[in-house]
Amino acid sequence: MVTLEDVDLDRPEHARAVTELISRYARDPMGGGEDLSDDVKAVLAERLRQRADYVGVLGYDGADPVALINCFEGFSTFMARPLMNVHDVYVDPAYRGHGLSRRLLERVEALARARGCGKLTLEVLDGNTAALASYRRFGFETYALDPAFGRAQFWQKRL
């Protein structure tokens, strides 16, 4: 049975687990297929620990970390309330298809509600059909203010 724990980056085992799972996610085809650099691995947990807007949940099978969700609190000016952005969802391939991402999302939703958030947001690749189906089942949908102007898109510009 996989147990969930809210991330506490003051705990060395949590810091190691977050870095390990993000490294696995980065190597996954849906994460880009390339591992994190050693420089990133060396500072990731500490930099996350310094952020007041960071929320994470780990899934453990015994002592083995097998799932992670990383989120960051933002703010919705249209709602005048915080929002919770789901930034990373990773489930080890051996644990996929058993509702673990749903459990992670349920925990994040509870944490977001406790913080007074008005919504959850996330981005997902068009080709990640398993994640798309999971997010739809959980109640996520694409976003539009006015259907006449189309759906919102997530874009980036690397700096």
ZAMARGU-4260 file (C-alpha; in steps of 0.2 Angstrom, whole numbers, plus 5000, padded with zeros to 4 digits):
<rodrens>
0) 5000/5000/5000 | 5007/5017/4995 | 5006/5030/5009 | 5006/5049/5005 | 5016/5061/5015
5) 5016/5080/5013 | 5034/5086/5008 | 5045/5093/5022 | 5061/5098/5014 | 5069/5100/5031
10) 5068/5081/5032 | 5084/5074/5022 | 5074/5059/5016 | 5061/5070/5009 | 5074/5081/5000
15) 5082/5066/4993 | 5066/5058/4987 | 5060/5074/4978 | 5077/5075/4969 | 5077/5057/4965
20) 5059/5057/4958 | 5061/5073/4948 | 5077/5065/4941 | 5067/5050/4936 | 5053/5061/4929
25) 5066/5071/4918 | 5072/5054/4911 | 5054/5049/4907 | 5048/5052/4889 | 5035/5064/4896
30) 5048/5073/4906 | 5059/5076/4891 | 5070/5060/4891 | 5085/5068/4898 | 5091/5068/4916
35) 5094/5084/4927 | 5111/5091/4927 | 5122/5087/4942 | 5121/5106/4946 | 5102/5105/4947
40) 5102/5090/4957 | 5114/5098/4970 | 5103/5113/4973 | 5085/5108/4969 | 5078/5103/4986
45) 5087/5118/4995 | 5079/5130/4982 | 5062/5122/4984 | 5064/5123/5003 | 5067/5142/5002
50) 5050/5145/4993 | 5035/5149/5003 | 5024/5145/4988 | 5030/5127/4986 | 5018/5112/4991
55) 5023/5094/4987 | 5016/5077/4991 | 5026/5061/4991 | 5020/5043/4988 | 5030/5029/4997
60) 5029/5010/4996 | 5037/5006/5012 | 5053/5016/5012 | 5054/5018/4993 | 5048/5034/4985
65) 5037/5030/4970 | 5027/5046/4967 | 5028/5065/4968 | 5017/5080/4965 | 5025/5097/4965
70) 5014/5113/4966 | 5016/5131/4968 | 5004/5144/4974 | 5000/5158/4963 | 4987/5171/4962
75) 4971/5174/4952 | 4968/5192/4949 | 4950/5188/4942 | 4946/5179/4958 | 4956/5189/4970
80) 4961/5173/4978 | 4976/5161/4977 | 4977/5147/4965 | 4987/5131/4966 | 4997/5126/4950
85) 5001/5108/4948 | 5019/5109/4941 | 5025/5090/4941 | 5016/5074/4943 | 5026/5059/4943
90) 5022/5041/4946 | 5034/5027/4944 | 5030/5016/4929 | 5027/5001/4940 | 5014/5010/4950
95) 5004/5018/4936 | 4986/5014/4933 | 4981/5011/4951 | 4974/5028/4955 | 4990/5035/4963
100) 4989/5051/4953 | 4971/5054/4959 | 4976/5052/4977 | 4990/5064/4975 | 4978/5077/4967
105) 4965/5074/4980 | 4978/5078/4993 | 4984/5094/4984 | 4966/5099/4982 | 4963/5098/5001
110) 4979/5108/5004 | 4974/5121/4991 | 4956/5123/4999 | 4964/5125/5016 | 4975/5139/5009
115) 4959/5147/5002 | 4964/5144/4984 | 4950/5147/4971 | 4956/5134/4958 | 4969/5121/4953
120) 4979/5124/4937 | 4991/5113/4927 | 4999/5110/4910 | 5000/5094/4901 | 5007/5088/4884
125) 4994/5084/4870 | 5002/5067/4868 | 5001/5062/4886 | 4985/5053/4884 | 4985/5044/4900
130) 4988/5060/4910 | 4974/5069/4900 | 4962/5056/4904 | 4967/5056/4922 | 4965/5075/4924
135) 4948/5075/4915 | 4942/5061/4927 | 4948/5072/4941 | 4938/5087/4934 | 4951/5097/4925
140) 4946/5105/4908 | 4954/5116/4896 | 4952/5135/4899 | 4943/5148/4890 | 4936/5165/4896
145) 4925/5167/4880 | 4923/5152/4868 | 4923/5164/4854 | 4942/5168/4858 | 4947/5150/4859
150) 4956/5140/4873 | 4970/5146/4883 | 4987/5139/4878 | 5003/5137/4889 | 5018/5145/4882
155) 5036/5148/4887 | 5051/5158/4884 | 5067/5152/4891 | 5078/5165/4899
</rodrens>
